[in-house]
Amino acid sequence: MLSSLQFKINENQIALEAAIMKLTLWLDQRGATAVDGNVRGALGTITKNKGFIKMTLAVMITPE
C-alpha cells in the first residue's frame, strides 16, 4: 500500500512538472524572463531528483 502511494505521488510530481513547464514556456514567450528563470531553476531541482525517486521506487516495489 505504501509503495502504491509513493508511486502516485511520483506520478503527480511528473504531471506538475509538465504543467509548470508549459506555464514557463508561456511566460517566456511574453517576456517575463525573471519569472521564467526562477521557475526553470525550480524545475531543474525536480529534474535532478526525478531519477533518484524513480530508482528508489523501483527498488521499493521489487519483491525481495
C-alpha positions as CSV (number, residue, x, y, z in Angstrom):
1,M,0.0,0.0,0.0
2,L,2.8,2.4,0.9
3,S,4.6,1.8,-2.4
4,S,1.4,2.4,-4.3
5,L,1.0,5.7,-2.5
6,Q,4.6,6.7,-3.3
7,F,4.1,5.7,-7.0
8,K,1.0,8.0,-7.2
9,I,2.9,10.9,-5.5
10,N,5.7,10.4,-8.1
11,E,3.1,10.5,-10.9
12,N,1.7,13.7,-9.5
13,Q,5.2,15.2,-9.4
14,I,5.8,14.4,-13.0
15,A,2.4,15.8,-14.0
16,L,3.1,19.0,-12.1
17,E,6.5,19.3,-13.7
18,A,4.9,19.1,-17.1
19,A,2.2,21.7,-16.3
20,I,4.8,24.1,-14.8
21,M,7.0,23.7,-17.8
22,K,4.1,24.7,-20.1
23,L,3.4,27.8,-18.0
24,T,7.1,28.6,-18.0
25,L,7.2,28.5,-21.8
26,W,4.1,30.7,-21.9
27,L,5.8,33.2,-19.6
28,D,9.0,33.2,-21.7
29,Q,7.0,33.9,-24.8
30,R,5.6,37.0,-23.1
31,G,9.0,38.3,-22.0
32,A,8.7,37.5,-18.3
33,T,12.3,36.4,-18.1
34,A,12.9,37.0,-14.4
35,V,10.0,34.7,-13.5
36,D,10.9,32.2,-16.2
37,G,14.5,31.9,-14.8
38,N,13.2,31.3,-11.3
39,V,10.8,28.7,-12.4
40,R,13.4,26.9,-14.5
41,G,15.7,26.8,-11.5
42,A,12.9,25.0,-9.5
43,L,12.2,22.7,-12.4
44,G,15.9,21.8,-12.5
45,T,15.7,20.6,-8.9
46,I,12.7,18.4,-9.9
47,T,14.5,17.0,-12.9
48,K,17.7,16.3,-10.8
49,N,15.7,14.4,-8.2
50,K,13.4,12.5,-10.7
51,G,15.9,9.8,-11.5
52,F,16.7,9.1,-7.8
53,I,13.0,8.9,-7.0
54,K,12.2,6.6,-9.9
55,M,15.1,4.3,-9.0
56,T,14.1,4.2,-5.3
57,L,10.5,3.4,-6.1
58,A,11.6,0.6,-8.4
59,V,13.7,-0.9,-5.6
60,M,10.9,-0.5,-3.1
61,I,8.3,-2.1,-5.4
62,T,10.5,-5.0,-6.4
63,P,9.7,-8.1,-4.3
64,E,12.6,-9.4,-2.2
